[in-house]
Amino acid sequence: MLVARSVCAGGSDGFVLRAEGFVKGKAEISAGDIKCEVPNVTSAIGDGAFSMGLWNTFGSPTLLFPDPANPFGNPCGVWLELRNTMVTQGITVDRVDVRFRIAGALRYRHYLATRNGFATACRSLRTTVFFLGTRLEAATGATDSESGAPNVAFVQLLPFVSPDLLACLRAQYAPLAIELLVSLPLVATVTARGTSDSGDAYRANVVGYTLLLRHTCGNGRVDDGEQCDPAAGEPACLVGPCTGGHCSGDMGVPCATDGDCAGRCVARGAPSECTCFFR
């Protein structure tokens, strides 16, 4: 009897405290404004993966993820949906553990030090802990929460990928030749932990999230997220002719002559790679 109870309790954690995956709320994103709706049980949108530039996307720098100020940085995403399935007890979720790896990291082992699917120089940044105090009421609770259900909560993990981790990944992987690195799949495994009203500790099932960091600059073509490519030939950034003091192809570029509308492409490996600049 004691053995059977131990096995059952040990295997039931993920059925008591459930991680339903990552979601985001509805978003209204315009040139000058970003409006995000906090997700709830009726409006949540699945959000298990995202793609953006390793350095920048459409000229907007990659500083952290998600980035509430960056329209190309999934500003409304990365909310973890948690559920309590117990009918008489609540759970207080006190922490979320995150561990990162690089999918296919072995292919880079001859070019940089790699261990257990991650650059060795960045190993101190591959794990992070979010400390919470999120309350999940019992499934039969009478009072609904902001999530729309008493036993469900949506937790935003911000920043999910820190500026320090992004800077380290760039330093290690950006110098690789374009034939080796077109994109860097950063895969996160996430586990929530909590304590019930009776004092029992529970660990949720593991869920994942993938951030695809694209690094295509220098391959000779203008890819999605790039304004130009330094290997694509000239003219790389022609937005002329000059008309009325501004370049006709981009009214944000002032000019005095047609020559002012012929910009240059920032080289691969620079913070603003594959974007145009004008003198």
SVG drawing of the C-alpha trace seen along z (x, -y; Angstrom):
<svg xmlns="http://www.w3.org/2000/svg" viewBox="-19 -70 56 72">
<polyline fill="none" stroke="black" stroke-width="0.4" points="0.0,0.0 2.8,-2.4 4.7,-1.6 1.6,-2.1 0.8,-5.4 4.4,-6.7 4.4,-5.8 1.0,-7.4 1.9,-10.6 5.3,-10.9 3.7,-10.4 0.8,-12.7 2.6,-16.1 2.0,-17.0 -1.7,-16.1 -2.2,-18.3 -0.3,-21.3 -0.6,-21.5 1.4,-23.7 -0.8,-24.1 1.9,-25.7 2.7,-29.3 0.1,-31.8 -0.2,-35.4 -3.1,-37.9 -4.6,-39.8 -2.4,-42.5 -2.8,-45.8 0.5,-46.9 1.0,-50.0 3.9,-52.2 3.7,-54.3 1.8,-52.2 1.7,-48.7 -1.4,-47.5 -1.5,-44.1 -4.4,-42.3 -3.7,-40.1 -4.7,-36.6 -7.6,-34.7 -9.2,-31.3 -11.4,-32.5 -8.9,-34.8 -5.5,-33.1 -3.6,-32.4 -1.0,-29.6 2.5,-30.9 5.1,-28.1 7.6,-29.5 8.8,-32.8 11.4,-34.0 13.4,-37.2 16.8,-38.5 19.9,-37.6 20.9,-41.3 17.8,-43.1 14.6,-42.7 13.6,-45.2 16.1,-47.6 14.6,-47.2 17.5,-45.9 17.1,-42.6 17.6,-43.7 15.6,-41.1 12.8,-38.7 9.9,-39.3 10.4,-43.0 7.3,-45.1 8.7,-48.1 9.7,-46.2 6.9,-45.4 9.1,-42.6 10.0,-41.2 6.7,-39.4 5.7,-42.2 2.4,-40.6 3.7,-37.0 5.4,-34.4 2.7,-33.9 2.7,-30.6 -0.7,-29.1 -1.0,-27.2 -3.9,-25.1 -4.7,-23.5 -6.8,-20.3 -7.5,-19.7 -11.1,-20.2 -10.7,-21.2 -7.2,-22.8 -5.5,-25.7 -1.9,-25.9 0.5,-28.9 3.1,-28.8 6.3,-30.2 8.9,-29.6 9.4,-28.8 12.7,-27.1 14.0,-27.7 16.8,-25.9 18.1,-26.7 19.9,-24.6 20.8,-25.2 19.2,-22.7 21.9,-21.0 24.7,-22.5 27.1,-19.6 27.5,-21.0 29.4,-23.9 31.7,-22.0 34.7,-22.4 34.4,-26.1 33.7,-27.1 33.7,-25.3 30.4,-23.6 29.1,-21.5 25.7,-19.8 24.1,-21.6 25.3,-25.1 28.3,-27.4 30.7,-26.9 31.3,-30.6 27.5,-31.1 26.9,-28.2 26.3,-30.5 23.4,-32.0 21.7,-28.9 19.5,-28.6 17.3,-31.1 14.6,-31.2 11.5,-33.3 10.2,-33.7 6.4,-34.2 3.5,-34.3 0.7,-33.3 -2.4,-31.8 -4.4,-29.0 -7.7,-28.3 -9.3,-24.9 -11.1,-23.8 -14.4,-24.1 -13.7,-27.6 -16.6,-30.0 -14.6,-33.2 -13.1,-33.7 -9.7,-35.3 -8.6,-37.7 -7.9,-34.6 -11.6,-33.8 -11.4,-30.7 -10.5,-30.3 -8.0,-27.5 -6.1,-29.0 -3.5,-31.7 -1.4,-33.3 2.2,-34.2 4.3,-36.5 8.0,-35.6 9.9,-38.8 12.5,-38.9 12.3,-35.3 15.6,-35.6 17.8,-38.2 20.0,-40.9 23.1,-39.2 22.2,-35.8 21.5,-37.4 24.8,-39.3 26.7,-36.2 25.1,-34.1 26.0,-36.8 29.6,-37.0 29.9,-33.2 27.9,-32.3 27.7,-35.5 31.3,-35.1 30.6,-31.7 30.5,-31.6 27.1,-32.0 27.4,-28.5 27.4,-27.2 24.9,-29.5 21.7,-30.7 19.6,-30.5 20.1,-29.6 17.3,-27.6 17.3,-28.5 15.1,-25.9 13.8,-26.4 12.4,-23.8 10.2,-25.2 9.0,-23.8 6.7,-25.5 6.7,-24.6 4.1,-25.3 2.8,-24.4 -0.7,-23.3 -2.8,-24.5 -1.9,-21.3 1.8,-22.1 2.6,-19.5 5.1,-20.5 4.1,-20.0 6.1,-20.2 4.3,-20.8 4.9,-18.9 7.7,-20.3 6.7,-22.6 8.9,-24.1 9.4,-27.2 11.6,-27.8 13.1,-31.2 14.6,-31.0 17.3,-33.7 17.9,-34.3 21.3,-35.3 21.1,-35.3 23.0,-38.6 25.8,-38.1 24.3,-35.2 23.9,-37.4 20.1,-37.9 17.8,-40.2 15.9,-38.0 12.8,-38.7 13.9,-41.1 16.7,-42.7 16.8,-46.0 19.8,-45.0 22.6,-42.5 26.3,-43.5 27.0,-40.5 24.1,-41.2 26.0,-43.8 25.2,-47.4 23.1,-49.4 22.3,-48.0 20.1,-50.8 18.9,-52.9 15.8,-54.9 16.0,-57.8 15.7,-59.9 15.8,-63.0 12.5,-64.9 11.6,-68.0 14.4,-67.4 13.5,-63.8 14.3,-60.5 11.2,-59.4 11.6,-55.8 11.8,-56.7 10.5,-60.0 12.4,-59.6 15.7,-60.1 16.6,-63.8 18.6,-64.6 20.1,-67.4 21.1,-65.3 20.3,-61.9 23.6,-60.7 22.2,-61.1 19.6,-58.5 22.2,-55.8 22.9,-54.3 25.2,-51.7 24.5,-48.4 25.9,-47.8 28.2,-44.7 27.4,-41.3 28.5,-41.1 27.7,-44.7 24.8,-45.5 22.8,-47.0 23.8,-44.4 21.9,-44.3 20.2,-47.7 20.7,-50.8 22.4,-54.0 22.8,-57.2 25.3,-60.0"/>
</svg>
